[in-house]
Amino acid sequence: PLEFWRISSLFVAYYFALADFFLALADFYLSMADSSRVLADFFPLCGLFFLTGGFSHHFGGFLS
């Protein structure tokens, strides 16, 4: 049980660190693309794609 909680807490910490990184990256791109409506519409879609792809990739590697 102790080992399980250690692994799960590490897993949750990794999850939040990854989410925080992607949010900061999206915020950076949005602040850079502030002047252009096309970029401001384009980058959130890219961020969403990379976010879901990155999460499924990382968690699939962990779970398999």
N, CA, C and O atoms as CSV, one atom per row, in Angstrom:
chain,resi,resn,atom,element,x,y,z
A,1,PRO,N,N,0.830,-1.221,0.000
A,1,PRO,CA,C,0.000,0.000,0.000
A,1,PRO,C,C,0.865,1.271,0.000
A,1,PRO,O,O,0.546,2.245,-0.681
A,2,LEU,N,N,1.956,1.249,0.768
A,2,LEU,CA,C,2.823,2.422,0.837
A,2,LEU,C,C,3.459,2.707,-0.520
A,2,LEU,O,O,3.534,3.857,-0.954
A,3,GLU,N,N,3.910,1.660,-1.176
A,3,GLU,CA,C,4.515,1.822,-2.495
A,3,GLU,C,C,3.497,2.343,-3.510
A,3,GLU,O,O,3.830,3.150,-4.378
A,4,PHE,N,N,2.277,1.881,-3.392
A,4,PHE,CA,C,1.212,2.334,-4.294
A,4,PHE,C,C,0.973,3.831,-4.138
A,4,PHE,O,O,0.827,4.537,-5.136
A,5,TRP,N,N,0.930,4.329,-2.892
A,5,TRP,CA,C,0.687,5.754,-2.675
A,5,TRP,C,C,1.863,6.588,-3.147
A,5,TRP,O,O,1.676,7.707,-3.625
A,6,ARG,N,N,3.075,6.059,-3.020
A,6,ARG,CA,C,4.259,6.781,-3.481
A,6,ARG,C,C,4.226,6.933,-5.000
A,6,ARG,O,O,4.501,8.009,-5.531
A,7,ILE,N,N,3.887,5.845,-5.691
A,7,ILE,CA,C,3.829,5.881,-7.154
A,7,ILE,C,C,2.688,6.774,-7.627
A,7,ILE,O,O,2.862,7.557,-8.561
A,8,SER,N,N,1.517,6.665,-6.990
A,8,SER,CA,C,0.362,7.449,-7.426
A,8,SER,C,C,0.582,8.943,-7.176
A,8,SER,O,O,0.162,9.772,-7.983
A,9,SER,N,N,1.238,9.295,-6.059
A,9,SER,CA,C,1.493,10.705,-5.790
A,9,SER,C,C,2.491,11.277,-6.797
A,9,SER,O,O,2.363,12.422,-7.228
A,10,LEU,N,N,3.485,10.466,-7.166
A,10,LEU,CA,C,4.434,10.876,-8.207
A,10,LEU,C,C,3.723,11.051,-9.539
A,10,LEU,O,O,4.013,11.982,-10.290
A,11,PHE,N,N,2.791,10.151,-9.828
A,11,PHE,CA,C,2.003,10.189,-11.053
A,11,PHE,C,C,1.159,11.463,-11.122
A,11,PHE,O,O,1.103,12.122,-12.160
A,12,VAL,N,N,0.503,11.805,-10.005
A,12,VAL,CA,C,-0.324,13.006,-9.945
A,12,VAL,C,C,0.532,14.264,-10.072
A,12,VAL,O,O,0.146,15.217,-10.748
A,13,ALA,N,N,1.694,14.263,-9.420
A,13,ALA,CA,C,2.595,15.411,-9.515
A,13,ALA,C,C,3.089,15.593,-10.949
A,13,ALA,O,O,3.197,16.719,-11.434
A,14,TYR,N,N,3.386,14.494,-11.618
A,14,TYR,CA,C,3.809,14.551,-13.017
A,14,TYR,C,C,2.691,15.085,-13.898
A,14,TYR,O,O,2.929,15.881,-14.806
A,15,TYR,N,N,1.461,14.640,-13.623
A,15,TYR,CA,C,0.296,15.085,-14.384
A,15,TYR,C,C,0.120,16.596,-14.277
A,15,TYR,O,O,-0.081,17.274,-15.284
A,16,PHE,N,N,0.196,17.123,-13.052
A,16,PHE,CA,C,0.001,18.559,-12.851
A,16,PHE,C,C,1.155,19.376,-13.425
A,16,PHE,O,O,0.941,20.471,-13.946
A,17,ALA,N,N,2.365,18.854,-13.334
A,17,ALA,CA,C,3.510,19.559,-13.914
A,17,ALA,C,C,3.384,19.638,-15.428
A,17,ALA,O,O,3.690,20.667,-16.031
A,18,LEU,N,N,2.931,18.543,-16.044
A,18,LEU,CA,C,2.755,18.512,-17.492
A,18,LEU,C,C,1.641,19.464,-17.919
A,18,LEU,O,O,1.781,20.193,-18.901
A,19,ALA,N,N,0.531,19.452,-17.171
A,19,ALA,CA,C,-0.587,20.341,-17.483
A,19,ALA,C,C,-0.170,21.805,-17.326
A,19,ALA,O,O,-0.537,22.652,-18.140
A,20,ASP,N,N,0.594,22.095,-16.281
A,20,ASP,CA,C,1.055,23.460,-16.040
A,20,ASP,C,C,1.988,23.920,-17.151
A,20,ASP,O,O,1.931,25.075,-17.573
A,21,PHE,N,N,2.841,23.027,-17.624
A,21,PHE,CA,C,3.751,23.355,-18.713
A,21,PHE,C,C,2.987,23.697,-19.987
A,21,PHE,O,O,3.295,24.684,-20.656
A,22,PHE,N,N,1.986,22.877,-20.323
A,22,PHE,CA,C,1.222,23.120,-21.539
A,22,PHE,C,C,0.381,24.390,-21.435
A,22,PHE,O,O,0.203,25.098,-22.426
A,23,LEU,N,N,-0.134,24.679,-20.243
A,23,LEU,CA,C,-0.898,25.907,-20.056
A,23,LEU,C,C,-0.003,27.132,-20.200
A,23,LEU,O,O,-0.403,28.133,-20.793
A,24,ALA,N,N,1.213,27.049,-19.655
A,24,ALA,CA,C,2.146,28.162,-19.786
A,24,ALA,C,C,2.554,28.352,-21.242
A,24,ALA,O,O,2.709,29.482,-21.706
A,25,LEU,N,N,2.728,27.247,-21.960
A,25,LEU,CA,C,3.097,27.313,-23.374
A,25,LEU,C,C,1.972,27.946,-24.194
A,25,LEU,O,O,2.220,28.784,-25.060
A,26,ALA,N,N,0.730,27.533,-23.908
A,26,ALA,CA,C,-0.415,28.098,-24.616
A,26,ALA,C,C,-0.563,29.585,-24.313
A,26,ALA,O,O,-0.875,30.376,-25.203
A,27,ASP,N,N,-0.341,29.959,-23.064
A,27,ASP,CA,C,-0.427,31.362,-22.674
A,27,ASP,C,C,0.646,32.191,-23.374
A,27,ASP,O,O,0.390,33.322,-23.788
A,28,PHE,N,N,1.846,31.627,-23.505
A,28,PHE,CA,C,2.943,32.305,-24.197
A,28,PHE,C,C,2.607,32.531,-25.670
A,28,PHE,O,O,2.810,33.625,-26.196
A,29,TYR,N,N,2.092,31.494,-26.334
A,29,TYR,CA,C,1.731,31.614,-27.740
A,29,TYR,C,C,0.600,32.607,-27.939
A,29,TYR,O,O,0.607,33.371,-28.904
A,30,LEU,N,N,-0.380,32.605,-27.029
A,30,LEU,CA,C,-1.505,33.520,-27.162
A,30,LEU,C,C,-1.052,34.967,-26.972
A,30,LEU,O,O,-1.553,35.862,-27.653
A,31,SER,N,N,-0.115,35.208,-26.056
A,31,SER,CA,C,0.366,36.570,-25.847
A,31,SER,C,C,1.194,37.036,-27.051
A,31,SER,O,O,1.187,38.221,-27.385
A,32,MET,N,N,1.900,36.115,-27.696
A,32,MET,CA,C,2.671,36.468,-28.882
A,32,MET,C,C,1.765,36.721,-30.077
A,32,MET,O,O,2.040,37.589,-30.906
A,33,ALA,N,N,0.664,35.943,-30.161
A,33,ALA,CA,C,-0.241,36.027,-31.304
A,33,ALA,C,C,-1.393,36.985,-31.044
A,33,ALA,O,O,-2.450,36.877,-31.667
A,34,ASP,N,N,-1.191,37.919,-30.129
A,34,ASP,CA,C,-2.269,38.810,-29.721
A,34,ASP,C,C,-2.736,39.712,-30.864
A,34,ASP,O,O,-3.911,40.074,-30.934
A,35,SER,N,N,-1.809,40.073,-31.762
A,35,SER,CA,C,-2.152,41.030,-32.804
A,35,SER,C,C,-2.908,40.381,-33.955
A,35,SER,O,O,-3.608,41.069,-34.698
A,36,SER,N,N,-2.779,39.070,-34.112
A,36,SER,CA,C,-3.374,38.396,-35.260
A,36,SER,C,C,-4.519,37.494,-34.831
A,36,SER,O,O,-4.350,36.622,-33.979
A,37,ARG,N,N,-5.690,37.712,-35.431
A,37,ARG,CA,C,-6.844,36.874,-35.098
A,37,ARG,C,C,-6.654,35.448,-35.611
A,37,ARG,O,O,-7.109,34.496,-34.976
A,38,VAL,N,N,-5.992,35.295,-36.743
A,38,VAL,CA,C,-5.810,33.966,-37.320
A,38,VAL,C,C,-4.958,33.108,-36.392
A,38,VAL,O,O,-5.288,31.953,-36.122
A,39,LEU,N,N,-3.858,33.683,-35.906
A,39,LEU,CA,C,-2.985,32.940,-35.006
A,39,LEU,C,C,-3.675,32.656,-33.675
A,39,LEU,O,O,-3.500,31.588,-33.089
A,40,ALA,N,N,-4.462,33.627,-33.205
A,40,ALA,CA,C,-5.148,33.451,-31.930
A,40,ALA,C,C,-6.202,32.340,-32.021
A,40,ALA,O,O,-6.510,31.686,-31.024
A,41,ASP,N,N,-6.746,32.134,-33.217
A,41,ASP,CA,C,-7.689,31.027,-33.403
A,41,ASP,C,C,-6.960,29.713,-33.658
A,41,ASP,O,O,-7.476,28.637,-33.354
A,42,PHE,N,N,-5.758,29.808,-34.217
A,42,PHE,CA,C,-5.024,28.616,-34.636
A,42,PHE,C,C,-4.311,27.938,-33.472
A,42,PHE,O,O,-4.341,26.713,-33.355
A,43,PHE,N,N,-3.671,28.725,-32.612
A,43,PHE,CA,C,-2.841,28.146,-31.560
A,43,PHE,C,C,-3.608,27.356,-30.498
A,43,PHE,O,O,-3.109,26.321,-30.055
A,44,PRO,N,N,-4.813,27.799,-30.063
A,44,PRO,CA,C,-5.537,26.952,-29.097
A,44,PRO,C,C,-5.868,25.575,-29.653
A,44,PRO,O,O,-5.849,24.592,-28.912
A,45,LEU,N,N,-6.172,25.487,-30.950
A,45,LEU,CA,C,-6.451,24.183,-31.552
A,45,LEU,C,C,-5.204,23.311,-31.543
A,45,LEU,O,O,-5.281,22.118,-31.247
A,46,CYS,N,N,-4.051,23.900,-31.868
A,46,CYS,CA,C,-2.788,23.171,-31.810
A,46,CYS,C,C,-2.491,22.735,-30.380
A,46,CYS,O,O,-2.065,21.606,-30.138
A,47,GLY,N,N,-2.721,23.651,-29.430
A,47,GLY,CA,C,-2.477,23.331,-28.029
A,47,GLY,C,C,-3.350,22.182,-27.553
A,47,GLY,O,O,-2.889,21.299,-26.831
A,48,LEU,N,N,-4.619,22.198,-27.962
A,48,LEU,CA,C,-5.534,21.128,-27.573
A,48,LEU,C,C,-5.096,19.804,-28.170
A,48,LEU,O,O,-5.154,18.767,-27.510
A,49,PHE,N,N,-4.653,19.844,-29.433
A,49,PHE,CA,C,-4.195,18.620,-30.104
A,49,PHE,C,C,-2.965,18.042,-29.417
A,49,PHE,O,O,-2.908,16.845,-29.136
A,50,PHE,N,N,-1.968,18.909,-29.143
A,50,PHE,CA,C,-0.743,18.431,-28.513
A,50,PHE,C,C,-0.997,17.999,-27.067
A,50,PHE,O,O,-0.356,17.075,-26.566
A,51,LEU,N,N,-1.934,18.673,-26.405
A,51,LEU,CA,C,-2.248,18.340,-25.019
A,51,LEU,C,C,-2.832,16.929,-24.929
A,51,LEU,O,O,-2.371,16.109,-24.134
A,52,THR,N,N,-3.852,16.652,-25.750
A,52,THR,CA,C,-4.478,15.323,-25.717
A,52,THR,C,C,-3.503,14.266,-26.219
A,52,THR,O,O,-3.426,13.177,-25.651
A,53,GLY,N,N,-2.755,14.577,-27.280
A,53,GLY,CA,C,-1.791,13.619,-27.796
A,53,GLY,C,C,-0.677,13.344,-26.803
A,53,GLY,O,O,-0.255,12.200,-26.631
A,54,GLY,N,N,-0.197,14.406,-26.145
A,54,GLY,CA,C,0.872,14.243,-25.169
A,54,GLY,C,C,0.429,13.442,-23.960
A,54,GLY,O,O,1.166,12.587,-23.468
A,55,PHE,N,N,-0.790,13.722,-23.477
A,55,PHE,CA,C,-1.296,12.997,-22.304
A,55,PHE,C,C,-1.490,11.521,-22.621
A,55,PHE,O,O,-1.095,10.655,-21.840
A,56,SER,N,N,-2.104,11.231,-23.779
A,56,SER,CA,C,-2.349,9.825,-24.119
A,56,SER,C,C,-1.025,9.103,-24.357
A,56,SER,O,O,-0.886,7.928,-24.017
A,57,HIS,N,N,-0.065,9.796,-24.934
A,57,HIS,CA,C,1.246,9.188,-25.173
A,57,HIS,C,C,1.956,8.870,-23.863
A,57,HIS,O,O,2.442,7.757,-23.667
A,58,HIS,N,N,2.013,9.862,-22.962
A,58,HIS,CA,C,2.741,9.674,-21.708
A,58,HIS,C,C,2.053,8.647,-20.805
A,58,HIS,O,O,2.707,7.775,-20.233
A,59,PHE,N,N,0.716,8.760,-20.682
A,59,PHE,CA,C,0.007,7.853,-19.787
A,59,PHE,C,C,-0.080,6.455,-20.377
A,59,PHE,O,O,-0.101,5.469,-19.641
A,60,GLY,N,N,-0.132,6.363,-21.718
A,60,GLY,CA,C,-0.101,5.052,-22.341
A,60,GLY,C,C,1.235,4.364,-22.071
A,60,GLY,O,O,1.284,3.158,-21.830
A,61,GLY,N,N,2.315,5.141,-22.114
A,61,GLY,CA,C,3.622,4.581,-21.808
A,61,GLY,C,C,3.732,4.150,-20.360
A,61,GLY,O,O,4.381,3.151,-20.050
A,62,PHE,N,N,3.085,4.915,-19.455
A,62,PHE,CA,C,3.120,4.562,-18.038
A,62,PHE,C,C,2.303,3.301,-17.763
A,62,PHE,O,O,2.729,2.424,-17.011
A,63,LEU,N,N,1.120,3.222,-18.385
A,63,LEU,CA,C,0.202,2.144,-18.045
A,63,LEU,C,C,0.574,0.825,-18.713
A,63,LEU,O,O,0.296,-0.241,-18.163
A,64,SER,N,N,1.187,0.877,-19.869
A,64,SER,CA,C,1.478,-0.362,-20.595
A,64,SER,C,C,2.653,-1.116,-19.959
A,64,SER,O,O,3.035,-2.183,-20.441
